[in-house]
Amino acid sequence: MVDRGHQRQGARRFWFAPDRVIIAHRFGFAQVHGVEALAATEVLGHRCDNPLCHRVHPVHVVASTPVENRRE
């Protein structure tokens, strides 16, 4: 894995395959809940509702929807 650091959007991203980049909190969610759960999730939210948050702890990152995400 090669860490590419922060992007303009603020999300931590890294390469995990030759042509595949993933956002760290999505990777962590998939590790804990499974790839199928990630694929079935529209949006991942952070319990703190801070758009600049970089925490990837499995309890902190939760499945959400676009409507819930905007409301938070």
PDB file of N, CA, C and O in Angstrom:
ATOM      1  N   MET A   1       0.841  -1.177   0.000  1.00  0.00           N
ATOM      2  CA  MET A   1       0.000   0.000   0.000  1.00  0.00           C
ATOM      3  C   MET A   1       0.888   1.242   0.000  1.00  0.00           C
ATOM      4  O   MET A   1       1.910   1.297   0.684  1.00  0.00           O
ATOM      5  N   VAL A   2       0.490   2.197  -0.752  1.00  0.00           N
ATOM      6  CA  VAL A   2       1.187   3.475  -0.790  1.00  0.00           C
ATOM      7  C   VAL A   2       0.232   4.550  -0.332  1.00  0.00           C
ATOM      8  O   VAL A   2      -0.839   4.727  -0.913  1.00  0.00           O
ATOM      9  N   ASP A   3       0.613   5.264   0.701  1.00  0.00           N
ATOM     10  CA  ASP A   3      -0.238   6.326   1.239  1.00  0.00           C
ATOM     11  C   ASP A   3      -0.070   7.562   0.365  1.00  0.00           C
ATOM     12  O   ASP A   3       1.046   8.039   0.156  1.00  0.00           O
ATOM     13  N   ARG A   4      -1.174   8.072  -0.139  1.00  0.00           N
ATOM     14  CA  ARG A   4      -1.149   9.279  -0.957  1.00  0.00           C
ATOM     15  C   ARG A   4      -1.543  10.522  -0.160  1.00  0.00           C
ATOM     16  O   ARG A   4      -1.598  11.622  -0.710  1.00  0.00           O
ATOM     17  N   GLY A   5      -1.815  10.350   1.128  1.00  0.00           N
ATOM     18  CA  GLY A   5      -2.110  11.496   1.973  1.00  0.00           C
ATOM     19  C   GLY A   5      -3.468  12.107   1.727  1.00  0.00           C
ATOM     20  O   GLY A   5      -4.373  11.470   1.186  1.00  0.00           O
ATOM     21  N   HIS A   6      -3.592  13.349   2.133  1.00  0.00           N
ATOM     22  CA  HIS A   6      -4.859  14.066   2.019  1.00  0.00           C
ATOM     23  C   HIS A   6      -5.066  14.580   0.600  1.00  0.00           C
ATOM     24  O   HIS A   6      -4.136  15.072  -0.039  1.00  0.00           O
ATOM     25  N   GLN A   7      -6.258  14.463   0.133  1.00  0.00           N
ATOM     26  CA  GLN A   7      -6.659  15.023  -1.141  1.00  0.00           C
ATOM     27  C   GLN A   7      -7.372  16.337  -0.880  1.00  0.00           C
ATOM     28  O   GLN A   7      -7.538  16.720   0.278  1.00  0.00           O
ATOM     29  N   ARG A   8      -7.787  17.023  -1.899  1.00  0.00           N
ATOM     30  CA  ARG A   8      -8.525  18.273  -1.712  1.00  0.00           C
ATOM     31  C   ARG A   8      -9.764  18.098  -0.855  1.00  0.00           C
ATOM     32  O   ARG A   8     -10.110  18.983  -0.073  1.00  0.00           O
ATOM     33  N   GLN A   9     -10.433  16.968  -0.994  1.00  0.00           N
ATOM     34  CA  GLN A   9     -11.640  16.703  -0.238  1.00  0.00           C
ATOM     35  C   GLN A   9     -11.337  16.410   1.227  1.00  0.00           C
ATOM     36  O   GLN A   9     -12.258  16.391   2.044  1.00  0.00           O
ATOM     37  N   GLY A  10     -10.091  16.184   1.579  1.00  0.00           N
ATOM     38  CA  GLY A  10      -9.711  15.922   2.954  1.00  0.00           C
ATOM     39  C   GLY A  10      -9.656  14.453   3.330  1.00  0.00           C
ATOM     40  O   GLY A  10      -9.193  14.126   4.423  1.00  0.00           O
ATOM     41  N   ALA A  11     -10.106  13.566   2.476  1.00  0.00           N
ATOM     42  CA  ALA A  11     -10.136  12.144   2.813  1.00  0.00           C
ATOM     43  C   ALA A  11      -8.762  11.514   2.605  1.00  0.00           C
ATOM     44  O   ALA A  11      -8.068  11.813   1.634  1.00  0.00           O
ATOM     45  N   ARG A  12      -8.387  10.646   3.527  1.00  0.00           N
ATOM     46  CA  ARG A  12      -7.131   9.912   3.432  1.00  0.00           C
ATOM     47  C   ARG A  12      -7.333   8.784   2.425  1.00  0.00           C
ATOM     48  O   ARG A  12      -8.267   7.994   2.566  1.00  0.00           O
ATOM     49  N   ARG A  13      -6.479   8.698   1.421  1.00  0.00           N
ATOM     50  CA  ARG A  13      -6.608   7.684   0.367  1.00  0.00           C
ATOM     51  C   ARG A  13      -5.294   6.939   0.200  1.00  0.00           C
ATOM     52  O   ARG A  13      -4.231   7.470   0.520  1.00  0.00           O
ATOM     53  N   PHE A  14      -5.362   5.707  -0.302  1.00  0.00           N
ATOM     54  CA  PHE A  14      -4.148   4.955  -0.579  1.00  0.00           C
ATOM     55  C   PHE A  14      -4.403   3.937  -1.684  1.00  0.00           C
ATOM     56  O   PHE A  14      -5.539   3.540  -1.943  1.00  0.00           O
ATOM     57  N   TRP A  15      -3.305   3.525  -2.330  1.00  0.00           N
ATOM     58  CA  TRP A  15      -3.367   2.485  -3.358  1.00  0.00           C
ATOM     59  C   TRP A  15      -3.324   1.142  -2.655  1.00  0.00           C
ATOM     60  O   TRP A  15      -2.504   0.950  -1.758  1.00  0.00           O
ATOM     61  N   PHE A  16      -4.190   0.201  -3.040  1.00  0.00           N
ATOM     62  CA  PHE A  16      -4.080  -1.149  -2.501  1.00  0.00           C
ATOM     63  C   PHE A  16      -3.985  -2.191  -3.601  1.00  0.00           C
ATOM     64  O   PHE A  16      -3.902  -3.383  -3.307  1.00  0.00           O
ATOM     65  N   ALA A  17      -3.995  -1.776  -4.844  1.00  0.00           N
ATOM     66  CA  ALA A  17      -3.778  -2.624  -6.010  1.00  0.00           C
ATOM     67  C   ALA A  17      -3.222  -1.713  -7.099  1.00  0.00           C
ATOM     68  O   ALA A  17      -3.329  -0.493  -6.984  1.00  0.00           O
ATOM     69  N   PRO A  18      -2.637  -2.267  -8.141  1.00  0.00           N
ATOM     70  CA  PRO A  18      -2.013  -1.419  -9.159  1.00  0.00           C
ATOM     71  C   PRO A  18      -2.910  -0.305  -9.717  1.00  0.00           C
ATOM     72  O   PRO A  18      -2.430   0.801  -9.967  1.00  0.00           O
ATOM     73  N   ASP A  19      -4.174  -0.577  -9.909  1.00  0.00           N
ATOM     74  CA  ASP A  19      -5.074   0.425 -10.482  1.00  0.00           C
ATOM     75  C   ASP A  19      -6.233   0.760  -9.558  1.00  0.00           C
ATOM     76  O   ASP A  19      -7.305   1.144 -10.026  1.00  0.00           O
ATOM     77  N   ARG A  20      -6.035   0.622  -8.264  1.00  0.00           N
ATOM     78  CA  ARG A  20      -7.156   0.788  -7.337  1.00  0.00           C
ATOM     79  C   ARG A  20      -6.755   1.664  -6.148  1.00  0.00           C
ATOM     80  O   ARG A  20      -5.828   1.342  -5.405  1.00  0.00           O
ATOM     81  N   VAL A  21      -7.476   2.779  -5.987  1.00  0.00           N
ATOM     82  CA  VAL A  21      -7.295   3.672  -4.854  1.00  0.00           C
ATOM     83  C   VAL A  21      -8.559   3.599  -4.006  1.00  0.00           C
ATOM     84  O   VAL A  21      -9.664   3.531  -4.543  1.00  0.00           O
ATOM     85  N   ILE A  22      -8.406   3.612  -2.703  1.00  0.00           N
ATOM     86  CA  ILE A  22      -9.573   3.549  -1.818  1.00  0.00           C
ATOM     87  C   ILE A  22      -9.417   4.576  -0.700  1.00  0.00           C
ATOM     88  O   ILE A  22      -8.303   4.881  -0.273  1.00  0.00           O
ATOM     89  N   ILE A  23     -10.537   5.097  -0.238  1.00  0.00           N
ATOM     90  CA  ILE A  23     -10.557   6.024   0.885  1.00  0.00           C
ATOM     91  C   ILE A  23     -10.447   5.191   2.164  1.00  0.00           C
ATOM     92  O   ILE A  23     -11.107   4.160   2.294  1.00  0.00           O
ATOM     93  N   ALA A  24      -9.623   5.634   3.096  1.00  0.00           N
ATOM     94  CA  ALA A  24      -9.297   4.855   4.289  1.00  0.00           C
ATOM     95  C   ALA A  24     -10.523   4.434   5.097  1.00  0.00           C
ATOM     96  O   ALA A  24     -10.592   3.284   5.531  1.00  0.00           O
ATOM     97  N   HIS A  25     -11.496   5.329   5.315  1.00  0.00           N
ATOM     98  CA  HIS A  25     -12.633   4.932   6.149  1.00  0.00           C
ATOM     99  C   HIS A  25     -13.506   3.893   5.438  1.00  0.00           C
ATOM    100  O   HIS A  25     -14.149   3.083   6.105  1.00  0.00           O
ATOM    101  N   ARG A  26     -13.543   3.897   4.096  1.00  0.00           N
ATOM    102  CA  ARG A  26     -14.288   2.864   3.368  1.00  0.00           C
ATOM    103  C   ARG A  26     -13.564   1.517   3.476  1.00  0.00           C
ATOM    104  O   ARG A  26     -14.202   0.473   3.617  1.00  0.00           O
ATOM    105  N   PHE A  27     -12.244   1.548   3.411  1.00  0.00           N
ATOM    106  CA  PHE A  27     -11.450   0.338   3.559  1.00  0.00           C
ATOM    107  C   PHE A  27     -11.659  -0.268   4.948  1.00  0.00           C
ATOM    108  O   PHE A  27     -11.881  -1.472   5.074  1.00  0.00           O
ATOM    109  N   GLY A  28     -11.588   0.569   5.991  1.00  0.00           N
ATOM    110  CA  GLY A  28     -11.787   0.089   7.353  1.00  0.00           C
ATOM    111  C   GLY A  28     -13.175  -0.495   7.566  1.00  0.00           C
ATOM    112  O   GLY A  28     -13.324  -1.529   8.218  1.00  0.00           O
ATOM    113  N   PHE A  29     -14.196   0.165   7.017  1.00  0.00           N
ATOM    114  CA  PHE A  29     -15.568  -0.333   7.127  1.00  0.00           C
ATOM    115  C   PHE A  29     -15.678  -1.706   6.470  1.00  0.00           C
ATOM    116  O   PHE A  29     -16.302  -2.611   7.026  1.00  0.00           O
ATOM    117  N   ALA A  30     -15.083  -1.868   5.301  1.00  0.00           N
ATOM    118  CA  ALA A  30     -15.130  -3.152   4.589  1.00  0.00           C
ATOM    119  C   ALA A  30     -14.383  -4.237   5.358  1.00  0.00           C
ATOM    120  O   ALA A  30     -14.810  -5.392   5.360  1.00  0.00           O
ATOM    121  N   GLN A  31     -13.287  -3.890   6.005  1.00  0.00           N
ATOM    122  CA  GLN A  31     -12.533  -4.864   6.788  1.00  0.00           C
ATOM    123  C   GLN A  31     -13.363  -5.406   7.956  1.00  0.00           C
ATOM    124  O   GLN A  31     -13.289  -6.592   8.276  1.00  0.00           O
ATOM    125  N   VAL A  32     -14.144  -4.542   8.584  1.00  0.00           N
ATOM    126  CA  VAL A  32     -14.927  -4.942   9.755  1.00  0.00           C
ATOM    127  C   VAL A  32     -16.268  -5.556   9.362  1.00  0.00           C
ATOM    128  O   VAL A  32     -16.673  -6.575   9.921  1.00  0.00           O
ATOM    129  N   HIS A  33     -16.955  -4.943   8.405  1.00  0.00           N
ATOM    130  CA  HIS A  33     -18.330  -5.346   8.079  1.00  0.00           C
ATOM    131  C   HIS A  33     -18.441  -6.177   6.806  1.00  0.00           C
ATOM    132  O   HIS A  33     -19.496  -6.752   6.537  1.00  0.00           O
ATOM    133  N   GLY A  34     -17.382  -6.248   6.027  1.00  0.00           N
ATOM    134  CA  GLY A  34     -17.382  -7.024   4.795  1.00  0.00           C
ATOM    135  C   GLY A  34     -17.598  -6.159   3.562  1.00  0.00           C
ATOM    136  O   GLY A  34     -18.219  -5.097   3.624  1.00  0.00           O
ATOM    137  N   VAL A  35     -17.080  -6.633   2.461  1.00  0.00           N
ATOM    138  CA  VAL A  35     -17.180  -5.906   1.193  1.00  0.00           C
ATOM    139  C   VAL A  35     -18.633  -5.793   0.749  1.00  0.00           C
ATOM    140  O   VAL A  35     -19.027  -4.782   0.168  1.00  0.00           O
ATOM    141  N   GLU A  36     -19.429  -6.818   1.017  1.00  0.00           N
ATOM    142  CA  GLU A  36     -20.837  -6.781   0.631  1.00  0.00           C
ATOM    143  C   GLU A  36     -21.580  -5.675   1.369  1.00  0.00           C
ATOM    144  O   GLU A  36     -22.411  -4.985   0.779  1.00  0.00           O
ATOM    145  N   ALA A  37     -21.285  -5.502   2.655  1.00  0.00           N
ATOM    146  CA  ALA A  37     -21.927  -4.435   3.439  1.00  0.00           C
ATOM    147  C   ALA A  37     -21.523  -3.069   2.901  1.00  0.00           C
ATOM    148  O   ALA A  37     -22.350  -2.158   2.841  1.00  0.00           O
ATOM    149  N   LEU A  38     -20.269  -2.919   2.513  1.00  0.00           N
ATOM    150  CA  LEU A  38     -19.820  -1.655   1.933  1.00  0.00           C
ATOM    151  C   LEU A  38     -20.529  -1.395   0.610  1.00  0.00           C
ATOM    152  O   LEU A  38     -20.973  -0.275   0.357  1.00  0.00           O
ATOM    153  N   ALA A  39     -20.639  -2.408  -0.228  1.00  0.00           N
ATOM    154  CA  ALA A  39     -21.298  -2.246  -1.526  1.00  0.00           C
ATOM    155  C   ALA A  39     -22.775  -1.879  -1.366  1.00  0.00           C
ATOM    156  O   ALA A  39     -23.337  -1.189  -2.216  1.00  0.00           O
ATOM    157  N   ALA A  40     -23.401  -2.336  -0.285  1.00  0.00           N
ATOM    158  CA  ALA A  40     -24.818  -2.063  -0.054  1.00  0.00           C
ATOM    159  C   ALA A  40     -25.056  -0.720   0.639  1.00  0.00           C
ATOM    160  O   ALA A  40     -26.204  -0.321   0.833  1.00  0.00           O
ATOM    161  N   THR A  41     -23.997  -0.033   1.005  1.00  0.00           N
ATOM    162  CA  THR A  41     -24.098   1.222   1.739  1.00  0.00           C
ATOM    163  C   THR A  41     -23.908   2.398   0.794  1.00  0.00           C
ATOM    164  O   THR A  41     -22.900   2.482   0.092  1.00  0.00           O
ATOM    165  N   GLU A  42     -24.878   3.306   0.778  1.00  0.00           N
ATOM    166  CA  GLU A  42     -24.796   4.475  -0.099  1.00  0.00           C
ATOM    167  C   GLU A  42     -23.715   5.450   0.353  1.00  0.00           C
ATOM    168  O   GLU A  42     -22.909   5.920  -0.450  1.00  0.00           O
ATOM    169  N   VAL A  43     -23.710   5.745   1.648  1.00  0.00           N
ATOM    170  CA  VAL A  43     -22.817   6.761   2.207  1.00  0.00           C
ATOM    171  C   VAL A  43     -22.307   6.264   3.550  1.00  0.00           C
ATOM    172  O   VAL A  43     -23.041   5.618   4.297  1.00  0.00           O
ATOM    173  N   LEU A  44     -21.052   6.564   3.858  1.00  0.00           N
ATOM    174  CA  LEU A  44     -20.537   6.304   5.193  1.00  0.00           C
ATOM    175  C   LEU A  44     -20.437   7.640   5.913  1.00  0.00           C
ATOM    176  O   LEU A  44     -19.944   8.624   5.362  1.00  0.00           O
ATOM    177  N   GLY A  45     -20.907   7.658   7.137  1.00  0.00           N
ATOM    178  CA  GLY A  45     -20.844   8.869   7.939  1.00  0.00           C
ATOM    179  C   GLY A  45     -19.982   8.662   9.163  1.00  0.00           C
ATOM    180  O   GLY A  45     -19.677   7.529   9.534  1.00  0.00           O
ATOM    181  N   HIS A  46     -19.593   9.753   9.786  1.00  0.00           N
ATOM    182  CA  HIS A  46     -18.827   9.706  11.027  1.00  0.00           C
ATOM    183  C   HIS A  46     -19.751  10.129  12.161  1.00  0.00           C
ATOM    184  O   HIS A  46     -20.510  11.088  12.021  1.00  0.00           O
ATOM    185  N   ARG A  47     -19.690   9.429  13.266  1.00  0.00           N
ATOM    186  CA  ARG A  47     -20.558   9.751  14.401  1.00  0.00           C
ATOM    187  C   ARG A  47     -20.369  11.185  14.888  1.00  0.00           C
ATOM    188  O   ARG A  47     -21.296  11.769  15.448  1.00  0.00           O
ATOM    189  N   CYS A  48     -19.197  11.754  14.686  1.00  0.00           N
ATOM    190  CA  CYS A  48     -18.931  13.116  15.162  1.00  0.00           C
ATOM    191  C   CYS A  48     -19.545  14.173  14.245  1.00  0.00           C
ATOM    192  O   CYS A  48     -19.651  15.337  14.633  1.00  0.00           O
ATOM    193  N   ASP A  49     -19.952  13.785  13.033  1.00  0.00           N
ATOM    194  CA  ASP A  49     -20.537  14.704  12.050  1.00  0.00           C
ATOM    195  C   ASP A  49     -19.596  15.841  11.660  1.00  0.00           C
ATOM    196  O   ASP A  49     -20.045  16.903  11.231  1.00  0.00           O
ATOM    197  N   ASN A  50     -18.313  15.620  11.808  1.00  0.00           N
ATOM    198  CA  ASN A  50     -17.306  16.606  11.422  1.00  0.00           C
ATOM    199  C   ASN A  50     -16.816  16.265  10.019  1.00  0.00           C
ATOM    200  O   ASN A  50     -16.221  15.205   9.829  1.00  0.00           O
ATOM    201  N   PRO A  51     -17.049  17.138   9.020  1.00  0.00           N
ATOM    202  CA  PRO A  51     -16.644  16.815   7.649  1.00  0.00           C
ATOM    203  C   PRO A  51     -15.125  16.669   7.471  1.00  0.00           C
ATOM    204  O   PRO A  51     -14.679  16.086   6.483  1.00  0.00           O
ATOM    205  N   LEU A  52     -14.346  17.176   8.389  1.00  0.00           N
ATOM    206  CA  LEU A  52     -12.889  17.077   8.294  1.00  0.00           C
ATOM    207  C   LEU A  52     -12.321  15.904   9.088  1.00  0.00           C
ATOM    208  O   LEU A  52     -11.103  15.741   9.157  1.00  0.00           O
ATOM    209  N   CYS A  53     -13.177  15.093   9.684  1.00  0.00           N
ATOM    210  CA  CYS A  53     -12.740  13.975  10.518  1.00  0.00           C
ATOM    211  C   CYS A  53     -11.987  12.932   9.692  1.00  0.00           C
ATOM    212  O   CYS A  53     -12.356  12.634   8.556  1.00  0.00           O
ATOM    213  N   HIS A  54     -10.927  12.386  10.283  1.00  0.00           N
ATOM    214  CA  HIS A  54     -10.128  11.350   9.626  1.00  0.00           C
ATOM    215  C   HIS A  54     -10.125  10.040  10.403  1.00  0.00           C
ATOM    216  O   HIS A  54      -9.378   9.122  10.066  1.00  0.00           O
ATOM    217  N   ARG A  55     -10.952   9.944  11.440  1.00  0.00           N
ATOM    218  CA  ARG A  55     -11.000   8.706  12.219  1.00  0.00           C
ATOM    219  C   ARG A  55     -11.581   7.581  11.383  1.00  0.00           C
ATOM    220  O   ARG A  55     -12.560   7.775  10.663  1.00  0.00           O
ATOM    221  N   VAL A  56     -10.977   6.409  11.480  1.00  0.00           N
ATOM    222  CA  VAL A  56     -11.463   5.245  10.733  1.00  0.00           C
ATOM    223  C   VAL A  56     -11.884   4.116  11.665  1.00  0.00           C
ATOM    224  O   VAL A  56     -12.090   2.992  11.208  1.00  0.00           O
ATOM    225  N   HIS A  57     -12.013   4.385  12.940  1.00  0.00           N
ATOM    226  CA  HIS A  57     -12.397   3.360  13.907  1.00  0.00           C
ATOM    227  C   HIS A  57     -13.752   2.770  13.516  1.00  0.00           C
ATOM    228  O   HIS A  57     -14.662   3.518  13.159  1.00  0.00           O
ATOM    229  N   PRO A  58     -13.906   1.438  13.577  1.00  0.00           N
ATOM    230  CA  PRO A  58     -15.139   0.790  13.138  1.00  0.00           C
ATOM    231  C   PRO A  58     -16.403   1.269  13.853  1.00  0.00           C
ATOM    232  O   PRO A  58     -17.482   1.246  13.260  1.00  0.00           O
ATOM    233  N   VAL A  59     -16.298   1.699  15.102  1.00  0.00           N
ATOM    234  CA  VAL A  59     -17.466   2.180  15.825  1.00  0.00           C
ATOM    235  C   VAL A  59     -17.795   3.617  15.423  1.00  0.00           C
ATOM    236  O   VAL A  59     -18.936   4.058  15.557  1.00  0.00           O
ATOM    237  N   HIS A  60     -16.804   4.336  14.935  1.00  0.00           N
ATOM    238  CA  HIS A  60     -16.980   5.751  14.589  1.00  0.00           C
ATOM    239  C   HIS A  60     -17.573   5.943  13.190  1.00  0.00           C
ATOM    240  O   HIS A  60     -18.322   6.893  12.960  1.00  0.00           O
ATOM    241  N   VAL A  61     -17.243   5.048  12.260  1.00  0.00           N
ATOM    242  CA  VAL A  61     -17.732   5.136  10.881  1.00  0.00           C
ATOM    243  C   VAL A  61     -18.981   4.267  10.758  1.00  0.00           C
ATOM    244  O   VAL A  61     -18.956   3.079  11.080  1.00  0.00           O
ATOM    245  N   VAL A  62     -20.075   4.873  10.288  1.00  0.00           N
ATOM    246  CA  VAL A  62     -21.361   4.166  10.243  1.00  0.00           C
ATOM    247  C   VAL A  62     -22.017   4.292   8.874  1.00  0.00           C
ATOM    248  O   VAL A  62     -21.792   5.261   8.148  1.00  0.00           O
ATOM    249  N   ALA A  63     -22.834   3.293   8.534  1.00  0.00           N
ATOM    250  CA  ALA A  63     -23.607   3.342   7.295  1.00  0.00           C
ATOM    251  C   ALA A  63     -24.645   4.447   7.408  1.00  0.00           C
ATOM    252  O   ALA A  63     -25.231   4.654   8.471  1.00  0.00           O
ATOM    253  N   SER A  64     -24.863   5.144   6.326  1.00  0.00           N
ATOM    254  CA  SER A  64     -25.792   6.270   6.318  1.00  0.00           C
ATOM    255  C   SER A  64     -26.462   6.341   4.952  1.00  0.00           C
ATOM    256  O   SER A  64     -26.261   5.469   4.107  1.00  0.00           O
ATOM    257  N   THR A  65     -27.247   7.366   4.746  1.00  0.00           N
ATOM    258  CA  THR A  65     -27.858   7.650   3.447  1.00  0.00           C
ATOM    259  C   THR A  65     -27.542   9.096   3.099  1.00  0.00           C
ATOM    260  O   THR A  65     -27.159   9.863   3.983  1.00  0.00           O
ATOM    261  N   PRO A  66     -27.688   9.490   1.845  1.00  0.00           N
ATOM    262  CA  PRO A  66     -27.444  10.902   1.492  1.00  0.00           C
ATOM    263  C   PRO A  66     -28.327  11.864   2.284  1.00  0.00           C
ATOM    264  O   PRO A  66     -27.867  12.938   2.673  1.00  0.00           O
ATOM    265  N   VAL A  67     -29.582  11.501   2.528  1.00  0.00           N
ATOM    266  CA  VAL A  67     -30.499  12.370   3.270  1.00  0.00           C
ATOM    267  C   VAL A  67     -30.023  12.518   4.717  1.00  0.00           C
ATOM    268  O   VAL A  67     -29.949  13.631   5.238  1.00  0.00           O
ATOM    269  N   GLU A  68     -29.701  11.396   5.362  1.00  0.00           N
ATOM    270  CA  GLU A  68     -29.204  11.460   6.737  1.00  0.00           C
ATOM    271  C   GLU A  68     -27.907  12.249   6.810  1.00  0.00           C
ATOM    272  O   GLU A  68     -27.705  13.027   7.743  1.00  0.00           O
ATOM    273  N   ASN A  69     -27.035  12.057   5.842  1.00  0.00           N
ATOM    274  CA  ASN A  69     -25.744  12.748   5.830  1.00  0.00           C
ATOM    275  C   ASN A  69     -25.929  14.270   5.729  1.00  0.00           C
ATOM    276  O   ASN A  69     -25.227  15.020   6.407  1.00  0.00           O
ATOM    277  N   ARG A  70     -26.843  14.717   4.911  1.00  0.00           N
ATOM    278  CA  ARG A  70     -27.105  16.172   4.781  1.00  0.00           C
ATOM    279  C   ARG A  70     -27.741  16.729   6.055  1.00  0.00           C
ATOM    280  O   ARG A  70     -27.445  17.852   6.465  1.00  0.00           O
ATOM    281  N   ARG A  71     -28.606  15.947   6.670  1.00  0.00           N
ATOM    282  CA  ARG A  71     -29.291  16.382   7.885  1.00  0.00           C
ATOM    283  C   ARG A  71     -28.299  16.539   9.043  1.00  0.00           C
ATOM    284  O   ARG A  71     -28.453  17.424   9.886  1.00  0.00           O
ATOM    285  N   GLU A  72     -27.289  15.680   9.076  1.00  0.00           N
ATOM    286  CA  GLU A  72     -26.294  15.727  10.156  1.00  0.00           C
ATOM    287  C   GLU A  72     -25.366  16.860   9.872  1.00  0.00           C
ATOM    288  O   GLU A  72     -24.437  17.105  10.642  1.00  0.00           O
TER     289      GLU A  72
END
